[in-house]
Amino acid sequence: MYCHLSPTEPLRCAAALIGALLFLLPLLPAQTDSLFRGTWEGQLQVGPQSLQLFFTLQTDEAGHWTCLLDVPQQNATNIAAKTVDITGQQVRINYPLLNAQYEGHLDPDPRSIRGTWTQNGQGFPLQLQLAQADALPEAPPRPQTPQPPFPYTSEPLSFVNPLADSIRLAGTLTLPPGPGPFPTAILISGSGPQNRDEEILGHQPFWIIADYLSRRGIAVYRYDDRGVAESEGNFRLATTKDFASDARAAFQHLQQDPRIAADHIGFIGHSEGGIVAPMVASEQRDVAFLILLAAPGVPLADILQTQAILIARAEGVPEDIIQRDSSFNAQVFSVIRGQAEEAAQEEALMSILERAYAALSEEERAGVGSLYAFQTKTIANLRTPWMKFLLPYNPRQALEQVHCPVLALNGDKDLQVSIEQNLPEIGAALELGPCTDFSLQRLAGLNHLFQYSETGQVSEYGKLEETFSETALERMAQWLGKRFGTGTSESD
C-alpha cells in the first residue's frame, strides 16, 4: 500500500499506523519489574489528531516480558511487541521498521510513565497511566477469520534466496486433501513490512485467500516479507526488485516439491505485489498465471499524486489545500524525474520545500516540525532504496513481457490505487505483449483491501467487519477452476 507526501499530514497513510512496540528485556529484580505489569493508557497527540493507545505488559511462561498494543480508533488490536526492555524505572520502545521509538520512566507515582514518542525524527510527548481492568475496548469482530476444523493440511515451509546472501524466508503452505500434485498460488503482499497473512488492523486477508482456495483444490503458499516475523533479511534496505527476487526464489523452491504441480504455479499479488508478480513472470516464462489485486499500471509517482487527491477529498480537506499540496507533490516528483545527480536534486528540493513550508499555517507547521526537520525528513523519505527504485519505475515494461494468463481485479472504491488510472493501463500493456488470455474486472463497492466500503477511506479499513470480499474470492476461484479443473469447496 502507498502513502502520499502531503506536507500537512505526514502520518496519514495506512502504512504509518501505530505498529508493534519493542520493549527490551528486564534487568532488575522482579519486585521493581512488577510495577510495569498491567494495561497502560495514553493519548498520543499528532498535530490536530489524538490517538488513544493501550499497552498491555505481562510475562510469558519463560519469564520474558511481552507487550500487546491496541489502538481503538484504528480498530488495531493485539499488536504484539517483539522484545521488552525494562531497566530500573526506565522503559524503551523501539520500532525499527517504523523508524520510531518510545522512551519513558516511572513517575514518583508508579501508576504513571512519562516519556516521548519519536517517529521519523519528530518527537511527541506521551504519558501513560495504569488503566482500569475494564478500560480496554473489546476487539472488533473479524467473522471471516478461518476457524477449525480445516479440510486441508497446513505446514510451515521455508526457502532460501541464493541471490540475496542466502537469506531464509519463512511461510505457510496449505495443501488440499488428496495425493496431488496441486496447482499452486504464491501470495505476494503489498507495500510496507507485511507478515504472511498480510495482517492489518486485525484483518488477515492472505489467510482468508489461502483458506478459500485450498478448500477448492488450489495449494497456496504465503510467506513473511524479508526482515519481518520469521523471515531473515533487512526490509528497510529492500526494493521492489528485491521482493521480486524473493518471489522468484519461492517459485523455484516449490517447483522441486513433488506435491506441487511444477507447471501450474502462479502468483497472486496485492497492490505492490501486483508489480512484483509481473516482474517475475516477465523473466520466468514457466509462471502459469497471474492474479493482480489492486495492481498499479502506472509509475508510483503518478499513483501518489492521484492517491493524495482522492484521499484528501474523501476526508473533507478544503479544495484549495488539496490543490496546494498537489502542486507541491508535482514539483517534487518533477525534480526527481528530471535531475539525475543527487546534489542537484537536493538543491532543487530544498528550495521547493522551503516555499511549501512558508505556505503552511501555524497549525500545519506544528504538525511537521521545523523547516529543517521538514526538509530533511522529506528528502530522506524520497531517498530510501525502495522509493528511489519504484518512483520512476513503470509497471508496463514488465506487463508487456508477460506470456501467461492474467486476471486483474480492482475495486471502484479504491482510493490508493485508482481503478480509472490503473486498470486501463494494465489492459493496454497486456494488449501490446504476447499474453492472449487476460481478464480485467471492475468490482463495484470494494476498497483497496477488497472490502465493501461506503467511502473507500483508509479510516474505514479497521471499522469494517469484512476482511475480503466473497465476490472477489469467487472470481479468483472460478477463473483458476476453468484453467486447472479445480472445483468447489467440500463444504459447498
C-alpha positions as CSV (number, residue, x, y, z in Angstrom):
1,M,0.0,0.0,0.0
2,Y,1.1,3.5,-0.7
3,C,1.2,6.8,1.2
4,H,1.3,10.3,-0.2
5,L,3.7,13.1,0.5
6,S,1.4,15.9,1.6
7,P,3.3,18.3,3.9
8,T,0.3,18.8,6.1
9,E,-0.4,15.2,7.1
10,P,2.9,13.2,7.3
11,L,1.3,10.3,9.2
12,R,-1.9,10.0,7.2
13,C,-1.3,6.8,5.2
14,A,-2.2,3.3,6.5
15,A,1.5,2.2,6.5
16,A,2.1,4.8,9.2
17,L,-0.5,3.3,11.6
18,I,1.0,2.7,15.1
19,G,2.8,-0.7,14.9
20,A,4.0,-3.4,17.2
21,L,6.1,-2.0,20.0
22,L,9.5,-3.3,21.2
23,F,10.3,-3.2,24.9
24,L,13.7,-4.7,25.9
25,L,14.4,-7.5,28.5
26,P,14.2,-6.7,32.3
27,L,17.4,-6.4,34.2
28,L,16.1,-5.5,37.6
29,P,14.6,-7.7,40.4
30,A,11.1,-8.9,39.9
31,Q,9.9,-6.6,42.7
32,T,10.7,-3.5,40.5
33,D,9.6,-5.1,37.3
34,S,6.2,-5.9,38.6
35,L,5.4,-2.2,38.6
36,F,5.2,-2.3,34.9
37,R,2.8,-5.2,34.7
38,G,-0.7,-4.3,33.5
39,T,-2.5,-2.3,30.9
40,W,-1.3,1.3,30.3
41,E,-3.3,4.0,28.6
42,G,-2.1,7.2,26.9
43,Q,-3.1,9.9,24.4
44,L,-0.7,10.5,21.5
45,Q,-1.2,14.0,20.1
46,V,0.0,14.3,16.5
47,G,-1.0,17.8,15.2
48,P,-4.8,18.1,15.5
49,Q,-5.2,14.3,15.8
50,S,-5.3,12.5,19.2
51,L,-4.9,8.7,19.3
52,Q,-5.8,6.6,22.4
53,L,-3.2,3.9,22.9
54,F,-3.3,0.9,25.2
55,F,-0.2,-1.2,26.1
56,T,-0.6,-4.5,27.9
57,L,2.6,-5.6,29.6
58,Q,2.9,-9.1,31.0
59,T,5.4,-12.0,31.2
60,D,5.2,-15.3,29.3
61,E,5.9,-18.8,30.6
62,A,9.6,-18.3,30.3
63,G,9.5,-15.1,32.3
64,H,10.1,-12.8,29.3
65,W,8.2,-9.6,29.0
66,T,5.6,-9.3,26.3
67,C,3.5,-6.3,25.2
68,L,0.3,-6.1,23.2
69,L,-0.8,-2.7,21.7
70,D,-4.4,-1.7,21.0
71,V,-5.4,1.5,19.1
72,P,-9.2,1.5,19.3
73,Q,-9.7,4.5,16.9
74,Q,-8.0,2.5,14.2
75,N,-9.5,-0.8,15.3
76,A,-6.0,-2.2,15.7
77,T,-5.9,-4.9,18.4
78,N,-3.4,-7.3,19.9
79,I,-0.3,-6.0,18.1
80,A,2.5,-8.0,19.6
81,A,5.8,-6.4,20.6
82,K,8.9,-8.2,19.6
83,T,11.1,-7.6,22.7
84,V,10.7,-5.8,26.0
85,D,13.5,-3.9,27.9
86,I,12.9,-2.6,31.4
87,T,16.0,-1.2,33.2
88,G,15.2,0.1,36.7
89,Q,12.4,2.6,36.3
90,Q,13.2,3.2,32.6
91,V,11.5,1.7,29.6
92,R,12.5,1.9,26.0
93,I,10.3,1.0,23.0
94,N,11.8,0.6,19.5
95,Y,10.1,0.1,16.2
96,P,12.9,-0.5,13.7
97,L,10.5,-0.9,10.7
98,L,8.6,2.2,11.6
99,N,11.6,4.3,12.3
100,A,10.0,5.0,15.7
101,Q,10.9,4.8,19.4
102,Y,9.4,5.5,22.8
103,E,11.4,6.2,25.9
104,G,9.9,6.7,29.3
105,H,10.3,6.4,33.0
106,L,8.1,5.8,36.0
107,D,6.9,8.9,37.8
108,P,7.2,9.2,41.5
109,D,3.6,7.9,41.3
110,P,4.3,4.4,40.0
111,R,0.9,4.4,38.2
112,S,2.3,6.8,35.6
113,I,5.0,6.6,32.9
114,R,6.3,9.8,31.4
115,G,8.1,9.7,28.1
116,T,8.5,10.7,24.4
117,W,7.3,9.0,21.2
118,T,9.7,9.7,18.3
119,Q,9.0,8.8,14.7
120,N,10.9,9.9,11.6
121,G,12.9,12.4,13.7
122,Q,9.8,14.1,15.2
123,G,9.2,13.8,19.0
124,F,5.8,13.8,20.7
125,P,5.2,13.7,24.5
126,L,3.4,10.6,25.6
127,Q,2.4,10.0,29.2
128,L,0.9,6.6,30.1
129,Q,-1.4,5.9,33.1
130,L,-2.1,2.5,34.6
131,A,-5.6,1.7,33.3
132,Q,-8.6,0.0,34.9
133,A,-9.0,-3.7,34.1
134,D,-12.1,-3.0,32.0
135,A,-10.7,0.1,30.2
136,L,-9.5,-1.8,27.2
137,P,-12.2,-2.0,24.5
138,E,-13.2,-5.4,23.1
139,A,-11.6,-6.3,19.8
140,P,-13.9,-5.7,16.8
141,P,-15.2,-8.9,15.3
142,R,-13.5,-10.5,12.3
143,P,-16.0,-13.1,11.3
144,Q,-14.1,-14.3,8.2
145,T,-11.0,-15.4,10.1
146,P,-10.7,-19.1,9.3
147,Q,-11.7,-21.5,12.1
148,P,-11.0,-25.2,12.5
149,P,-11.6,-27.9,11.6
150,F,-9.9,-27.4,8.2
151,P,-10.3,-29.8,5.3
152,Y,-6.7,-29.2,4.2
153,T,-3.3,-29.5,5.7
154,S,-1.2,-26.5,6.8
155,E,2.5,-26.7,7.4
156,P,5.4,-24.3,7.9
157,L,7.7,-24.1,4.9
158,S,10.9,-22.0,4.4
159,F,13.0,-21.3,1.4
160,V,16.4,-19.7,0.7
161,N,17.0,-16.8,-1.7
162,P,20.5,-17.6,-3.1
163,L,20.7,-14.2,-4.8
164,A,20.2,-12.3,-1.5
165,D,23.0,-13.5,0.7
166,S,21.1,-16.8,1.1
167,I,18.6,-15.3,3.5
168,R,15.9,-17.7,4.6
169,L,12.2,-16.7,4.3
170,A,9.5,-18.4,6.3
171,G,5.9,-19.1,5.3
172,T,3.0,-21.4,5.4
173,L,1.9,-23.9,2.7
174,T,-1.7,-25.1,2.7
175,L,-2.4,-28.3,0.7
176,P,-5.8,-29.6,-0.3
177,P,-6.7,-33.2,0.6
178,G,-5.6,-35.9,-1.8
179,P,-2.3,-37.0,-3.3
180,G,-1.6,-34.1,-5.6
181,P,0.3,-32.7,-7.3
182,F,-1.7,-29.5,-6.9
183,P,-1.8,-26.2,-8.9
184,T,-0.4,-23.6,-6.6
185,A,-0.7,-19.9,-5.9
186,I,2.1,-17.9,-4.3
187,L,0.8,-14.8,-2.5
188,I,2.8,-11.5,-2.7
189,S,2.0,-8.7,-0.3
190,G,1.6,-5.0,-0.8
191,S,3.9,-2.2,0.3
192,G,5.3,-1.9,3.8
193,P,6.5,-4.7,6.1
194,Q,3.9,-7.5,5.9
195,N,3.7,-10.9,7.6
196,R,2.5,-14.0,5.7
197,D,-1.2,-13.1,6.4
198,E,-0.8,-9.5,5.1
199,E,-2.2,-8.6,8.5
200,I,-3.6,-5.1,9.1
201,L,-5.9,-3.8,11.8
202,G,-6.9,-7.3,12.9
203,H,-7.7,-8.4,9.3
204,Q,-5.8,-11.3,7.8
205,P,-6.7,-11.3,4.1
206,F,-4.0,-13.7,2.9
207,W,-5.1,-16.3,5.4
208,I,-8.6,-16.0,4.1
209,I,-7.5,-16.3,0.5
210,A,-5.4,-19.4,1.3
211,D,-8.3,-21.0,3.2
212,Y,-10.8,-20.3,0.4
213,L,-8.6,-21.6,-2.4
214,S,-7.2,-24.6,-0.6
215,R,-10.8,-25.7,0.1
216,R,-11.2,-25.7,-3.7
217,G,-8.2,-27.7,-4.8
218,I,-5.5,-25.0,-5.0
219,A,-2.4,-25.2,-2.9
220,V,-1.4,-21.8,-1.5
221,Y,2.0,-20.5,-0.2
222,R,2.2,-17.3,1.7
223,Y,5.4,-16.0,3.4
224,D,6.7,-13.2,5.7
225,D,8.4,-10.4,3.9
226,R,12.2,-10.3,4.3
227,G,13.1,-8.9,7.7
228,V,9.5,-9.5,9.0
229,A,8.4,-12.0,11.6
230,E,10.3,-15.3,11.0
231,S,12.0,-14.2,7.7
232,E,15.6,-13.1,7.6
233,G,16.9,-10.1,5.8
234,N,16.6,-6.3,6.0
235,F,13.3,-4.9,4.9
236,R,14.3,-1.2,5.1
237,L,17.1,-1.7,2.6
238,A,15.0,-3.7,0.1
239,T,13.5,-2.5,-3.2
240,T,10.6,-3.9,-5.3
241,K,13.3,-5.6,-7.4
242,D,14.5,-7.4,-4.2
243,F,11.0,-8.5,-3.4
244,A,10.7,-9.9,-7.0
245,S,13.9,-11.9,-6.3
246,D,12.3,-13.3,-3.1
247,A,9.2,-14.3,-5.0
248,R,11.2,-16.0,-7.8
249,A,13.1,-18.0,-5.2
250,A,9.8,-19.1,-3.6
251,F,8.6,-20.2,-7.1
252,Q,11.7,-22.2,-7.8
253,H,11.7,-23.8,-4.4
254,L,8.1,-25.0,-4.9
255,Q,8.9,-26.4,-8.3
256,Q,11.0,-29.0,-6.5
257,D,8.2,-30.2,-4.2
258,P,6.6,-33.4,-5.5
259,R,3.2,-32.4,-4.0
260,I,3.1,-29.3,-6.3
261,A,2.3,-29.3,-10.0
262,A,5.5,-27.7,-11.2
263,D,3.9,-26.4,-14.4
264,H,0.9,-25.0,-12.6
265,I,2.4,-22.5,-10.2
266,G,1.4,-18.8,-10.4
267,F,1.2,-15.6,-8.3
268,I,-1.5,-13.6,-6.6
269,G,-0.1,-10.1,-5.9
270,H,-1.9,-7.4,-4.0
271,S,-1.0,-3.7,-4.6
272,E,2.8,-3.5,-4.9
273,G,2.6,-7.3,-5.1
274,G,0.8,-6.7,-8.4
275,I,4.0,-5.0,-9.6
276,V,6.3,-7.8,-8.3
277,A,4.3,-10.6,-9.9
278,P,4.7,-9.4,-13.5
279,M,8.3,-8.6,-12.9
280,V,8.9,-12.3,-12.1
281,A,6.6,-13.6,-14.9
282,S,8.3,-11.4,-17.5
283,E,11.6,-13.3,-16.9
284,Q,10.4,-16.7,-15.5
285,R,8.4,-17.9,-18.6
286,D,7.1,-21.0,-16.8
287,V,4.9,-19.0,-14.4
288,A,1.4,-20.4,-15.0
289,F,-0.8,-17.5,-14.2
290,L,-1.1,-14.1,-12.5
291,I,-3.9,-12.7,-10.4
292,L,-3.4,-8.9,-9.9
293,L,-5.4,-7.4,-7.0
294,A,-5.5,-3.6,-7.0
295,A,-2.3,-3.6,-9.0
296,P,-0.6,-0.4,-10.3
297,G,-0.4,0.2,-14.0
298,V,1.5,3.5,-13.9
299,P,4.6,4.7,-12.1
300,L,4.4,5.2,-8.3
301,A,4.9,9.0,-8.7
302,D,1.7,9.2,-10.7
303,I,-0.2,6.9,-8.2
304,L,0.9,9.1,-5.2
305,Q,-0.3,12.2,-7.0
306,T,-3.8,10.8,-7.6
307,Q,-3.9,9.0,-4.2
308,A,-3.2,12.2,-2.3
309,I,-6.1,14.0,-4.0
310,L,-8.6,11.2,-3.7
311,I,-7.9,10.5,0.0
312,A,-7.9,14.2,0.9
313,R,-11.3,14.8,-0.9
314,A,-12.8,11.8,0.9
315,E,-11.6,13.2,4.2
316,G,-13.2,16.6,3.5
317,V,-10.0,18.6,3.1
318,P,-10.7,22.0,1.5
319,E,-10.1,22.1,-2.2
320,D,-7.6,24.9,-2.0
321,I,-5.4,22.9,0.3
322,I,-5.7,19.9,-1.9
323,Q,-4.6,21.9,-4.9
324,R,-1.8,23.5,-3.0
325,D,-0.5,20.1,-1.8
326,S,-1.0,18.6,-5.3
327,S,1.2,21.3,-6.8
328,F,3.8,20.7,-4.1
329,N,3.9,16.9,-4.9
330,A,4.0,17.6,-8.6
331,Q,7.1,19.8,-8.2
332,V,8.8,17.3,-6.0
333,F,8.3,14.4,-8.5
334,S,9.3,16.6,-11.4
335,V,12.7,17.2,-9.8
336,I,13.2,13.5,-9.0
337,R,12.4,12.5,-12.6
338,G,14.4,15.3,-14.2
339,Q,17.6,15.5,-12.1
340,A,20.0,12.6,-12.2
341,E,22.6,14.0,-9.8
342,E,21.7,13.8,-6.1
343,A,23.4,17.1,-5.3
344,A,21.3,18.9,-8.0
345,Q,18.2,17.1,-6.7
346,E,18.8,18.2,-3.2
347,E,19.3,21.8,-4.0
348,A,16.1,22.0,-6.0
349,L,14.1,20.0,-3.4
350,M,15.3,22.2,-0.6
351,S,14.0,25.3,-2.5
352,I,10.7,23.7,-3.2
353,L,10.2,22.5,0.3
354,E,11.1,26.0,1.7
355,R,8.4,27.5,-0.4
356,A,5.9,24.8,0.6
357,Y,6.7,25.3,4.3
358,A,6.2,29.1,4.0
359,A,2.7,28.4,2.7
360,L,1.7,26.3,5.7
361,S,-0.5,27.6,8.5
362,E,0.9,27.7,12.1
363,E,-1.1,24.6,12.9
364,E,0.3,22.7,9.9
365,R,3.8,23.8,10.8
366,A,3.3,22.4,14.3
367,G,2.5,19.1,12.8
368,V,5.6,18.8,10.6
369,G,8.1,20.5,12.9
370,S,10.8,23.0,11.9
371,L,11.7,23.9,8.3
372,Y,14.9,21.9,8.6
373,A,13.1,18.9,10.0
374,F,10.5,19.1,7.2
375,Q,13.2,19.3,4.5
376,T,15.5,16.6,5.8
377,K,12.7,14.1,6.6
378,T,11.0,14.6,3.2
379,I,14.3,14.2,1.3
380,A,15.3,11.2,3.4
381,N,11.9,9.5,2.7
382,L,12.4,10.1,-1.0
383,R,15.8,8.6,-1.0
384,T,15.1,5.3,0.6
385,P,16.2,2.4,-1.7
386,W,12.5,1.5,-2.2
387,M,11.5,5.0,-3.2
388,K,14.5,5.5,-5.5
389,F,13.7,2.3,-7.4
390,L,9.9,2.5,-7.6
391,L,9.1,6.2,-8.1
392,P,10.2,6.2,-11.7
393,Y,9.5,2.5,-12.5
394,N,6.7,1.9,-15.0
395,P,4.9,-1.4,-14.4
396,R,4.0,-1.6,-18.1
397,Q,7.5,-2.6,-19.0
398,A,7.0,-6.0,-17.3
399,L,3.4,-6.4,-18.2
400,E,4.2,-6.1,-21.8
401,Q,6.5,-9.1,-21.5
402,V,4.0,-11.4,-19.7
403,H,3.0,-14.6,-21.6
404,C,0.8,-16.4,-19.0
405,P,-3.0,-15.9,-18.4
406,V,-3.8,-12.8,-16.2
407,L,-6.8,-11.9,-14.1
408,A,-6.8,-8.2,-12.9
409,L,-9.3,-7.2,-10.2
410,N,-9.8,-3.7,-9.0
411,G,-12.4,-2.1,-6.7
412,D,-14.1,1.1,-7.7
413,K,-13.9,2.5,-4.2
414,D,-10.1,2.1,-4.1
415,L,-8.6,5.5,-3.2
416,Q,-5.0,4.2,-3.0
417,V,-4.7,2.6,-6.5
418,S,-7.4,4.3,-8.6
419,I,-9.2,1.9,-10.9
420,E,-9.6,4.6,-13.5
421,Q,-5.9,5.4,-13.5
422,N,-4.5,1.9,-13.4
423,L,-6.8,-0.8,-14.8
424,P,-6.9,0.5,-18.4
425,E,-3.1,0.9,-18.4
426,I,-2.8,-2.8,-17.3
427,G,-5.0,-3.8,-20.2
428,A,-3.2,-1.6,-22.7
429,A,0.2,-3.1,-21.7
430,L,-1.1,-6.7,-22.0
431,E,-2.6,-5.9,-25.4
432,L,0.8,-5.0,-26.7
433,G,2.5,-8.1,-25.4
434,P,2.4,-11.9,-26.0
435,C,-0.4,-12.5,-23.4
436,T,-3.5,-13.8,-25.2
437,D,-5.6,-14.7,-22.1
438,F,-6.4,-11.9,-19.8
439,S,-9.4,-10.5,-18.0
440,L,-9.9,-7.1,-16.4
441,Q,-12.7,-6.9,-13.9
442,R,-14.2,-3.9,-12.1
443,L,-15.7,-4.8,-8.7
444,A,-18.3,-2.4,-7.5
445,G,-18.2,-1.1,-3.9
446,L,-14.8,-2.6,-3.0
447,N,-11.9,-0.6,-1.5
448,H,-8.1,-1.2,-1.7
449,L,-8.4,-4.1,0.7
450,F,-11.3,-5.6,-1.2
451,Q,-13.8,-4.8,1.5
452,Y,-17.3,-3.5,0.7
453,S,-17.0,0.1,1.7
454,E,-19.2,3.2,1.8
455,T,-16.4,5.7,1.1
456,G,-13.2,3.8,0.4
457,Q,-11.4,5.9,3.1
458,V,-8.4,4.4,4.8
459,S,-10.1,5.2,8.2
460,E,-12.8,2.6,7.3
461,Y,-10.4,-0.4,7.0
462,G,-10.4,-1.3,10.6
463,K,-14.0,-0.5,11.3
464,L,-15.4,-2.9,8.7
465,E,-16.0,-6.4,9.9
466,E,-15.5,-7.9,6.4
467,T,-11.8,-8.7,5.7
468,F,-12.0,-9.8,2.0
469,S,-15.0,-9.8,-0.4
470,E,-16.6,-13.1,-1.1
471,T,-17.2,-11.8,-4.6
472,A,-13.5,-11.3,-5.2
473,L,-12.8,-14.8,-3.7
474,E,-15.3,-16.4,-6.1
475,R,-13.9,-14.6,-9.1
476,M,-10.4,-15.9,-8.4
477,A,-11.6,-19.4,-7.7
478,Q,-13.8,-19.6,-10.8
479,W,-11.1,-18.2,-13.0
480,L,-8.5,-20.7,-11.7
481,G,-11.0,-23.5,-11.9
482,K,-11.5,-23.0,-15.6
483,R,-7.8,-23.3,-16.2
484,F,-6.8,-26.1,-13.8
485,G,-10.0,-28.1,-13.3
486,T,-10.3,-27.3,-9.6
487,G,-13.8,-27.5,-8.1
488,T,-15.9,-26.3,-5.2
489,S,-15.3,-26.4,-1.5
490,E,-16.0,-29.6,0.4
491,S,-18.4,-27.6,2.5
492,D,-20.3,-26.2,-0.6
